[in-house]
Amino acid sequence: MRVLVTTLALDSHFYNTVPIAWALRSAGHEVRVASQPDLVPAITRAGLTAVPVGKELNLMEQSQQAPESAEAGYGSGYNIAETDPAKLTWEYVRDTLAAYAHIAELSTNTDMLADLTRFARAWQPDLVLWDAMSYVGPAAARACGAAHARLLFGTDHWARMRELFLRLAAEQPEEARVDVLRDWITGRLAGLGCPPEGEGKFDEELVVGQRTIDPLPSFLRVDAAVNRVPVRPVPYNGPSVVPDWVTHERPERPRVVLTLGLTLPEAYNDGFPISDLLAAAAEMDVELIATVGPKVVESLSGTALPDNVRLVDFVPLNELLPTCSAIIHHGGMGTLQNSLRHGVPQVIVPGWLWDERATALAVQAQGAGLMIEPREFRAETLQAAVERVLSEPSFTDSAERLAKELLSAPAPRDIVPELERLAAERA
């Protein structure tokens, strides 16, 4: 079987595909990974075969041109994770899907789609596995006649909002049923030469896939009518070397890791209070490992750090977390899955790219961590939250309970037969 994996050029989205791509390859299937050129080095470092398509992506730069908000994705004013019935009017749901369709267009545009489809028609994959933000995937699959499956990178708000949209649309006058997502996808198919009554005909599979591969724990799943294939998340942190101190130096005090990825430091720019937070660590009886990225490390060059703080630009979380008693992070799904897998209590300061705030609230509701609102993110609030998750055993108990559930899901290799059946059915 030939499998074409496609994702936008963000490491976190690509890393989510790697365990399944390797499971397929290890089962004897041919695998290619298609993305914008700036992701090619990450693809090849993962030992996979890259297909560069479209132009380079700089999504972080584009997103930072919008106002930052933990309440609305990319500063659009619309929150795809919204659940308040009073807010979920026809206009709000319609415009939310339109806003996020625009984000998807920025992420994987017509240049990428044209190149991806050209490759797919030439290579003729049996299956296209697409990242849930990469709607070039199902379009290319339709254009070349392949089966296709969607891989979630977070809670399935696309499917939830889409079902709500269809229900509300049915209540509107015919002329008011504006469907930006449908029009966007069918327009792309028409541009590929797919006839509107043939390959270019719209159906909901183009939105939610013929299968939905779901690596999330049950408490983060939504009630949506999709063909769900649960899978265990297997951490992939990219190429790395485990520092000697991780393996051989047992912490004398509770070890806490601070990792805010790119989201919070970049979003807050000069207002990110990293110096204050590191200073606050001096008041805590912990060993703080701050993995804050090379830009922040460089900005703190020459700064005197407390004795209990170790500042590093990167360390693989999958290796570090087994030695940790708590983690502070931004709510990104990769970090969250790593933390859940190892049963580590979490303090989450949510970002604003998808549903980080809703995810943080869900973790808090499960008793496995605490959320700090970004506007309340200061040294004092962080210290109080960390001390609480360390001192109250219920947080560790809840985190370990969630770890057991996560590890009970099928491994990536266990879902390969289901993907093989899907490809055979659609052949």
C-alpha positions in Angstrom: 0.0 0.0 0.0 1.2 3.5 -0.8 0.5 6.1 1.9 0.8 9.9 1.4 0.9 11.8 4.7 0.4 15.5 4.5 0.6 18.3 7.1 1.3 22.0 7.3 4.9 23.0 8.0 4.7 23.2 11.8 6.9 20.8 13.8 4.2 20.0 16.4 1.7 19.0 13.7 4.3 16.9 11.9 5.6 15.2 15.1 2.0 14.1 15.7 2.1 12.1 12.4 5.5 10.4 12.9 4.5 7.4 15.0 1.7 6.4 12.6 3.8 7.0 9.6 6.5 4.7 11.0 3.9 2.1 12.0 2.7 2.0 8.4 6.3 1.9 7.1 7.2 -0.9 9.6 4.2 -2.9 8.3 5.8 -2.9 4.9 4.0 0.0 3.3 5.5 2.8 1.2 5.2 6.2 3.0 5.8 9.7 1.7 5.3 12.9 3.7 4.3 16.0 1.8 4.5 19.5 3.3 5.9 23.0 2.6 9.7 23.1 1.9 10.5 24.5 5.4 9.4 21.2 7.0 11.6 19.0 4.7 14.6 18.9 7.2 12.3 17.8 10.0 10.8 15.1 7.8 14.1 13.7 6.7 15.5 13.8 10.3 12.6 11.6 11.3 13.9 9.0 8.8 10.9 9.6 6.4 10.8 10.5 2.8 9.8 14.1 2.1 7.9 15.6 -0.8 8.2 19.4 -0.8 5.0 21.1 -2.0 4.0 24.7 -2.3 5.9 27.7 -0.9 7.4 28.1 2.6 5.0 28.7 5.4 5.5 31.3 8.2 2.3 30.8 10.1 3.6 32.1 13.4 4.5 35.4 11.8 1.1 35.7 10.2 -0.7 34.8 13.4 1.2 37.4 15.4 -0.1 40.2 13.2 -3.5 39.6 14.8 -4.3 40.7 18.4 -3.4 38.0 21.0 -6.2 36.5 22.8 -6.6 33.3 24.8 -10.4 33.5 24.1 -10.3 33.6 20.3 -8.0 31.7 17.8 -5.5 33.9 16.2 -7.2 37.1 17.4 -10.2 36.4 15.0 -12.8 37.1 17.6 -14.2 33.6 17.2 -13.5 30.6 19.5 -13.8 27.2 17.8 -13.9 25.6 21.3 -16.9 27.7 22.4 -19.6 25.7 24.2 -21.9 28.4 25.7 -25.3 27.8 24.1 -26.1 31.5 24.4 -23.2 32.4 22.2 -23.6 29.5 19.6 -26.0 31.3 17.4 -26.3 30.7 13.6 -24.2 33.8 12.9 -21.5 32.9 15.4 -21.1 29.3 14.3 -21.2 30.3 10.6 -18.6 33.0 11.1 -16.4 30.8 13.3 -16.1 28.1 10.6 -15.4 30.9 8.1 -12.6 32.3 10.2 -11.0 29.0 10.7 -11.4 28.1 7.1 -9.3 31.2 6.4 -6.7 30.0 8.9 -6.6 26.7 7.1 -6.2 28.5 3.8 -3.2 30.5 5.3 -1.7 27.2 6.5 -2.1 25.1 3.3 -2.9 27.3 0.3 -3.6 26.8 -3.4 0.1 26.5 -4.3 0.5 23.6 -1.9 -2.7 22.0 -3.1 -1.6 22.2 -6.8 1.8 20.6 -6.1 0.3 18.0 -3.7 -2.3 17.0 -6.3 0.2 16.8 -9.1 2.3 14.4 -7.0 -0.7 12.4 -5.9 -1.9 11.9 -9.4 1.6 10.7 -10.5 2.4 8.5 -7.5 -1.2 7.2 -7.0 -1.4 6.6 -3.2 -3.9 4.1 -1.9 -4.4 6.2 1.3 -3.9 9.9 2.2 -3.4 10.5 5.9 -4.0 14.2 6.5 -3.4 16.5 9.5 -6.8 17.9 10.6 -5.8 21.5 9.7 -4.6 20.5 6.3 -7.6 20.5 4.0 -5.4 20.0 0.9 -5.2 16.4 2.0 -8.8 15.3 1.3 -8.9 17.4 -1.8 -5.9 15.7 -3.2 -7.2 12.3 -2.2 -10.5 13.0 -4.0 -8.6 14.2 -7.1 -6.5 11.1 -7.3 -9.1 8.6 -6.2 -7.4 7.6 -2.9 -9.0 6.7 0.4 -8.3 9.3 3.2 -8.1 9.5 6.9 -7.9 12.6 9.1 -5.5 12.7 12.1 -6.5 14.9 15.0 -3.9 17.3 16.5 -6.3 18.4 19.3 -10.0 18.1 20.3 -12.2 17.7 17.3 -13.9 21.1 17.3 -14.1 21.0 13.5 -16.5 18.1 13.6 -18.5 19.4 16.6 -18.9 22.9 15.1 -19.7 21.4 11.6 -22.5 19.3 13.0 -23.9 22.4 14.9 -23.6 24.4 11.7 -25.5 21.9 9.6 -28.3 21.7 12.2 -28.6 25.5 12.4 -28.3 25.9 8.6 -31.3 23.7 8.1 -33.4 26.2 10.1 -32.4 29.2 7.9 -34.0 30.4 4.7 -32.3 28.9 1.6 -30.7 32.2 0.6 -29.1 32.6 4.1 -27.3 29.2 4.2 -23.9 30.5 3.5 -21.3 27.7 3.8 -17.9 29.1 3.4 -16.1 25.8 4.2 -18.1 23.9 1.5 -17.6 26.7 -1.0 -13.9 26.8 -0.2 -13.3 23.1 -0.7 -15.5 22.8 -3.8 -13.7 25.8 -5.3 -10.3 24.1 -4.8 -11.6 20.9 -6.3 -12.9 22.8 -9.3 -9.5 24.4 -9.7 -8.0 20.9 -9.9 -10.3 20.0 -12.8 -12.7 17.8 -10.7 -16.2 17.8 -12.2 -18.9 19.1 -9.8 -21.0 16.0 -10.3 -18.0 13.7 -10.1 -14.8 13.9 -8.0 -15.6 17.6 -7.3 -19.0 16.9 -5.6 -19.0 18.0 -2.0 -19.7 15.7 0.9 -19.0 15.8 4.6 -16.1 13.3 4.2 -14.1 16.2 2.8 -14.5 17.9 6.2 -14.1 15.0 8.7 -12.4 12.3 6.7 -13.5 8.8 5.9 -11.8 7.9 9.2 -10.8 10.1 12.1 -7.7 8.9 13.9 -8.0 10.2 17.5 -5.0 10.2 19.8 -6.8 12.0 22.6 -8.0 10.8 26.0 -11.7 10.3 26.4 -12.2 13.5 28.5 -11.0 15.6 25.6 -13.3 14.0 23.0 -16.4 15.6 21.7 -19.7 14.1 20.8 -19.5 14.1 17.0 -20.7 11.5 14.4 -17.3 10.6 12.9 -15.8 7.2 12.1 -13.4 7.4 15.0 -10.2 5.2 15.3 -8.7 5.7 18.8 -4.9 5.4 19.0 -2.4 5.8 21.8 -0.2 8.9 21.5 3.5 7.9 21.2 5.7 10.9 22.0 8.1 12.0 19.3 10.2 15.0 20.3 12.4 15.2 17.2 16.1 14.4 17.0 17.7 14.8 20.4 20.5 13.8 22.7 19.5 13.1 26.3 21.7 15.2 28.6 23.8 13.2 31.1 22.2 15.0 34.1 18.7 13.7 33.1 19.8 10.1 33.4 22.4 10.2 36.2 21.5 13.1 38.5 18.5 12.2 40.7 16.9 15.5 41.9 17.2 16.2 45.6 14.1 18.3 45.5 10.9 18.0 43.4 11.9 18.6 39.8 9.5 20.9 37.9 9.9 21.6 34.2 8.8 24.9 32.6 8.2 24.6 28.9 6.1 27.2 27.1 7.1 26.2 23.6 6.9 29.1 21.0 3.4 30.2 21.8 3.7 32.3 25.0 7.1 33.8 24.6 6.4 34.8 21.0 2.9 36.0 21.7 3.9 38.1 24.7 7.0 39.5 23.0 8.9 41.7 25.4 6.1 41.4 28.0 6.8 37.8 28.7 7.8 37.8 32.4 10.4 35.0 32.2 12.9 36.8 34.4 10.3 37.3 37.1 9.3 33.7 36.9 12.8 32.4 37.2 13.4 34.7 40.1 10.3 33.3 41.8 11.8 29.8 41.6 14.3 30.9 44.2 11.3 31.1 46.7 10.2 27.5 45.9 11.7 24.3 47.2 12.0 22.8 43.8 14.6 22.2 41.0 13.2 24.1 38.0 14.2 23.0 34.6 13.3 25.9 32.2 13.2 24.7 28.6 12.3 28.1 27.0 13.8 28.0 23.5 17.1 29.4 22.1 15.8 33.0 21.8 14.9 33.3 25.5 18.1 31.5 26.5 20.1 34.1 24.5 18.1 37.0 25.9 19.0 35.8 29.4 22.7 35.5 28.6 24.7 36.9 31.5 21.7 37.0 33.9 22.3 35.6 37.3 20.0 32.6 37.9 18.9 31.1 41.2 20.9 28.1 42.3 17.8 25.8 41.8 17.2 26.8 38.2 18.6 25.1 35.1 18.1 27.0 31.9 18.2 24.9 28.7 16.9 25.6 25.2 15.7 22.0 24.6 15.5 18.6 26.3 13.2 15.8 25.1 10.2 15.8 27.4 9.7 12.1 27.0 13.0 11.5 28.7 12.8 14.3 31.2 9.2 13.9 32.5 9.7 10.5 34.3 12.1 12.4 36.6 9.6 15.3 37.2 7.0 16.0 39.9 5.1 18.7 37.9 5.2 20.5 34.6 4.3 24.1 33.7 3.3 24.5 30.0 1.2 26.4 27.5 -1.5 23.8 26.7 -0.1 22.5 23.4 -1.3 19.0 22.6 2.1 17.4 22.3 3.2 18.6 25.7 -0.1 17.7 27.2 0.1 14.1 25.8 3.6 13.7 27.1 2.5 14.9 30.5 -0.5 12.7 30.6 1.5 9.7 29.4 3.9 10.0 32.4 1.2 10.8 35.0 2.7 14.2 35.8 0.5 17.0 37.4 0.2 20.1 35.2 0.1 23.8 35.6 -1.2 25.2 32.3 -1.0 28.8 31.1 -3.0 28.5 27.9 -2.0 29.8 24.6 -4.5 31.0 21.9 -3.8 29.0 18.7 -6.6 26.4 19.0 -8.4 25.3 22.2 -5.6 25.5 24.8 -7.9 27.2 27.4 -10.6 24.6 27.0 -8.0 21.9 27.3 -6.5 23.4 30.4 -10.0 23.7 32.0 -10.6 20.0 31.2 -7.4 18.9 32.8 -8.3 21.0 35.9 -11.7 19.4 36.0 -10.1 16.0 36.0 -8.1 16.9 39.0 -4.8 16.4 37.2 -3.6 20.1 37.2 -4.5 23.7 37.5 -5.0 26.5 34.9 -3.7 30.0 35.2 -5.3 32.6 33.0 -2.7 34.4 30.9 -3.7 37.8 32.3 -3.0 36.4 35.8 0.3 34.8 34.9 2.8 36.3 37.4 5.4 34.9 39.7 3.1 34.8 42.7 0.3 32.9 40.9 2.7 30.5 39.4 4.4 29.8 42.7 1.0 29.2 44.4 -0.2 26.8 41.7 3.1 24.8 41.7 3.1 24.5 45.4 -0.5 23.3 45.4 0.0 20.5 42.8 3.1 19.4 44.6 1.6 19.3 48.1 -1.8 17.8 47.4 -1.5 14.1 46.5 -4.8 14.1 44.6 -3.2 15.8 41.7 -0.7 13.0 41.2 -3.3 10.4 41.8 -5.5 11.9 39.1 -2.6 12.3 36.7 -1.7 8.6 37.1 -5.3 7.6 36.6 -5.3 9.4 33.2 -1.9 7.9 32.3 -3.4 4.4 32.7 -6.3 5.3 30.4 -4.1 6.8 27.8 -1.8 3.7 27.8 -4.7 1.4 27.3 -5.5 2.7 23.9 -4.4 0.8 20.8 -0.8 1.4 19.7 -0.1 2.9 16.3 0.8 -0.5 14.9 -2.6 -1.8 16.1 -4.6 0.6 13.8 -2.7 -0.3 10.6 -5.1 -3.1 9.7 -8.0 -0.6 10.0 -6.3 1.7 7.6 -5.5 -1.2 5.2 -9.2 -2.1 5.2 -10.2 1.5 4.5 -7.8 1.6 1.5 -9.1 -1.8 0.2 -12.8 -0.7 0.5 -12.1 2.4 -1.5 -9.9 0.8 -4.2 
